Amino acid sequence: MRKCCLFGVLSILCLVAMSLSAPAQRRAYPRPNQTVRQAILRLENRSALFASSIQGWSGQNYNQAYGANEDINLFARNFSDSVRRFHERLDRRQATASDAQEVLNRAARVDDFLRRNNVDARSQQYWSAMRVDLNQLANAYRITWPQSAQAYPPYGNPPYGNPVSNQIPVSNQFTGTFRIDPSRSDDAALIADQATRDLSPGEQQRLRDSITRRLESPDQIAIDVRGRTVTLASTRAPQITFEADGRERIETTPSGRTIHSRVTLTSSELSVSSTGDTGNEFSVAFDSIDNGQRLNVIRRVYVPGLTRPVVVQSTYEKISQVAQFNIYQPQNYPQNYPTYPQ
């Protein structure tokens, strides 16, 4: 097992966390009612307002916003993304109770943060209004709003130096080998088409091909969690080990760019964010769902030439309780991530 510099870890995580470019299988879904559709429209509009408002608050209250090793801006963006994806599936008549539950799971992280932190009145008002619509969504699909304690530990990551495993059974949730479920994962080519449809034909082709390549996903992912130490491998990337302690790290690449990165781990989510390297900025969240039997991976990448990030989602099914790190297949995937001195 080898430990990489943080930038090397982030580069390989780019490969581990991509979404599969594969068509979804056709299924029969219930027709959405007008109440759900109106609630989702309101949620989509208000979530954007809330994300902007909470970003302003966190910028003025940096120590409070990140004192518990939590990124409220990332929580808000992930929630907004889940609402957008639900809306898209609703329009295609593919939305299910599992999709609605994902929205509530994301909302629970925001809700718990707001309960424990004194944020500004405007953000509170936006969130109070959204809770009404979230309750309507839960009632429509007969699902349960997650309790805060079930969403993740009450105070985010434990204090530095205290292993996560002493407080929550993270290893039971994340450790194992997972295989992608194409029917519940975004189509990379479709996502690329949607992201570039407003560009000129020449620019559209260039960026569409680039995005599609970046969104290729490994067939399998292996994860082992011991305390705050996480080891990852996939069919596209070799085994790496890193610390998910919630600290912001600053690193300079060989090209002279300064990278700001943060890796956090809670009872149900492993999240990574990286900024500073134009063309390679991203955030990714690995969500453990169904008591650790499935893994939901949501990735946001920032592409020069586009005004909005490209967001993709993949779902993996656990096929083994043990992390099988021999799944890496270098003969099938050339080493296309940058390497740096260790």
N, C-alpha and C positions, 0 to 999 in steps of 0.2 A: 504494500500500500504506500502511495506517495503523496506528499503534500505539495501543493502548487502555490505560487504567488497568487495574490487575489485576482489580478487581471487575467492570468491563465485560467483560473477557476471560472471566472465570468465568461470567458470565451468558450469554454467547453459547455457551460450551462446553456449558452445560446443554442448549442446543438442538442442538448438533452431535452430542452423545453419547447422545441418547435411543434407546430401542429401538422397533422397528417393531411397530405393532399390526396384525398380519396373520396369518392362519392358516397353519400349516405344511402343506406338501404331504405326502400319505401315502406312506410308504415301507415296505419289508419289512426287518426287523431280526432278527438272530439272538436266540434265547432265552438269557438270561443263566444261567450255571451257579451253583450254590450257593456255590462258593468265592468268586466275584466278589461276590456279594450280601453274604456275611458280611464280606468285606474292606471293602466300602464302608460297611457299618454301623459297623464299628470305626473306620474313618477319620473318619466323620461325628462320632462321639462324641468321639474323641481330638482332632480338630482344634479343637473348641470348648474343650476343656481346655487345649490348647497355646496357643490365642490368648489366653486369660485369663492363663496363666502368663507368656507372653512380654511381655504388656502390663505386668505388674507389674515384670518385669526392666527393661524399657526406661524405665519411669518413674523407676527408681532409677539408671539409667545413661544419662541423656539424651545426653550428649556422645558416648559410645561407640555408642549406638544410631543416632545420626544423623550421626556424624562423616564417613561416606562418602557423604553425601547420599542415604541409603537409609532407607526407612520400613519397618522390620520388621513393625510392626503392620498396615500396609497389605498387605504380602506375605502375612501370616498370614490376614487376612480374605479376600483374593482366593483363596487356596488353599482356605479353608473354603467359600467360595461355589462354587468349581468342583466340589468334592466333592458339595455339595448338589445342584447342577444335574445332575451325573452320576447321582446317586441317583434324581432325579425322572425322567430319561430312561430309566433302567434299569427303573423301575416301569412305564413306558409302553411298554417293549420297543422303545425308540428309540435306545438307547446304541450308539455305534459306536467304532471304534478312534480316530477323531479326537477324540471326547469324552474318552476315556481319556488320550490324549496331552496334552490341555489340562490335565488334573489333574496329570500329571507335569511339564509345563512350569511350572505354578504352584509345584509342590513344589520344583523345581530352584532357584528364587529364594530360597526359605526355606533350603534345604539349603546353598546357597553362603554365605549370610549366617552360618549357624551354624558352618560350617567356618572362617570367618575371624574370628569373634568369640567370646569366652569368656562364654557365657551361663550362666544358673544351671543346676544339676543337674536340677531337675525338668523344665524345658523340654527339656533334652537327652534325658531319659528318654522323655518323650512323643514326641519326634521319632524317636528310635531305634525305638520300637515301630511308629510309622507307616511308617517306611521298609520294614519287613518286608511290610506290606500293600501298599505302593506297588509293591514288586517283584513281588508276586503279581499285581497288576493289569497290570503291564507284560508279564509272562509269559502271562497269559490272553489278551491282545489282540495278542501278538507285536509289541510296540512297544519302543522304546529309551528308557531313562532318559536325559534330556539331560545332557550334560557341563556342568559349571559354567561353563566358558569360553564355551560356546555359548549359555548362557541369557542372560547379559548381562556387561558388562565386569567383570573381577575385583574392582574397587574402585568400582563404581557409576559416578556421573558423574565425569569427570576434574576435576582441581583447577580452581577458579575462574580464568577467564582463558584456559584452554586449550580451543580448540574441540573439540567431540566428534568432528568429522569427521577430526581428525588421528589419532585412535586407532581408531575403528571406522567402518565404512561405513553409518552410520545413514541417510544420505540415500537410499541404494539400497533400504533396507528400507521406509521410510515414504513417500517422495515418490511422488505419483501421484494418480489419481482413482479412487475406489472406489464401487461400487454395491451396495446392500444385497441380501442373499440371504434372502428371507422364510422359506424352508424351514428355515433354520438359525438363525433369530432368535426370541426369545421373543414370545409373544402378549401385548401390553400389557393388553388387557382381561382375559385370564385371570390375569395376574400381579396386577392390581388386585383381582379377585375373591378370590383366595387371601389377599391381604394384609388384606382387610377382612371376611372371612367371620365373624369372632367378634364383630363390633360390632353395635350395635342397628341395626334397619332404616334409620332416618333418618340416623344417622351413617354407616352403610355406603354409602348412596347418595351422600352428599356427598363422602366421601373417595374412593370408587371413581371418580367422575367426575373429581375433581381429579388423582388419580394417572394415570388414563388419558390425560388431556391432557398431563401432564408427560412421559409416556413416548412421545409421538409421535416418530417418527424421520425424519430426512431420507432421501430416496431415494439421495442421493449425498454423498460427502465428498471434498474435495480437500485434500491436505497437501503442504507443501514444507518440508523440513528442511535447514538450512545451518548447520553447527556447532551451537550451542545455540539458534539462532533458528528458531522454528517459525511457519509461516503456515498458517492453517486457513480453510476456507470450506465451506459446504454449500448444499443447495437450500433450507435454512430460515434460514441465518445468513450475513451478509456476511463478507468477508475481514477477518481480524484477524492481527496479528503480536505475538508475545510471546517472552520469554526463558525457557527451561526449564533453569534452573541449579541446582535443588535447594534454593535458599534459602527459608527461611520468610519470608513477607511479611505485614505487619500493616497493615491499611487500615481507615479509618473511613468508613462509608457516610453519605449525607446524613441518614439517620434516626438517626445516632449510634451504630450498632452497630459493634463491632470485629470484623473478619474476619481470621482466621488462614489463610493459604493457602500451598500448596507445589506447584510444578510441577517434575517430574523427567523426565529423558530418559536411556534406556539404549539398548543396541543393538537391543532388541526391544520396548521398552515406553515409552510416553509416559503418565505418570500425573499426575493433578490431584486435589488434595483441598482442601476449604474447610470451615471450621467457624466458628461464632460468630453466624451469621445464622439464627435459629430459623425453620424452615420452608423454608430454602434450603441446608441443609448437605448436602454430597454428596462423593463421591469417584468418579473415573472413570479407567479404564485402557484405553488403546489398545494392543493387542498385535499386533505384526507376526508373521505365521505363514506357513508354506509359502514361505520365502525371499522374503517381501515380497509374495507374490501374493494374500494375504488379510489382512484386518484384523478382529481380534476386539475388540469394544468391550464392556466390562463397567462398569456404572454402579450405584452404591449411593446412594440418596436417603433422607433422614430426614424423616418426615412426622409433624407434631404429631398426637397422638391414637393413634399406633401405637407399640407397645413395641419393634418390630424394624424395621430399615431395609428398604426395598424394593429388591431387586436384580434387574437385568435384563441380558440379554446379546444382542448383535447381531453378525452376521457380514457382512462386506463383501468383495466380490471386486474385485480391481484390474482396471479396464477401460482404463487409460492410464498410461503411465510418467511422464506430465507432469501436474502439478497444474493443473487447469482451473478457475480461480477465477471464471469467468463462469457457473458453474452456479447461483448464487444467484438465486432467483425471488421477488422481493419482492411481485409481484402476487398470488402464490398464498399467501403467508404474511405477515400483517400483523406489524409490528414489535412483538412481544410480550415483548421482554426489556427491562429497565430501561437507561436511558442516563444517563451522568454526565459532568460536565465533563472534558475530556481534558487 
